Amino acid sequence: MDWSNPINGKSAVAVICAIASASAVLLLTILILSKKIAERLNKK
């Protein structure tokens, strides 16, 4: 990544990929937490 100009050329692709991977990790974390909450609610 070119931090001085992150929107040009291959740096733009790298920034988009980094944002996409961070979003995927966040969505997986939310999914895991929601399943744990659902299990706790079903046990009661």
N, C-alpha and C positions, 0 to 999 in steps of 0.2 A: 504494500500500500504506500502511496505517496501522500504523506500527511499534509504536505504544503498545498496540494491540490487534489483532494480525494474524489472529485467528480469526473475527472478526465480519464479516458482510456481504460486500461485494465484495472485501475484503482476503483473505478465505479463498479465494476463487476465484483471486486473483492468486498466493497462496502455493502453491496446488495446481498451477497452471500453471507456475510457476517450478521446482517440484520435478520435474514431468513433463518439462520441457524439459531440465533438467540430467541426468535419467535417460536421456533419449534420446541426448544427446551422449555420455554415458559408454558406453552400449551400442554406439554407432557406433564409438567409439574402440576398444573391445574387439574388435569385428568386424574392423576394419582391421588391428589388430595380429595377430589370429589368422590372417588371410589371408596376411600377410607371413611369419609363422612357417611356415605350411603350404607356401608357395612355397619357402622355404629348405630345408625337409625333403625336398621332392620333387626338388630339384636334386641332392641328394647321392646 
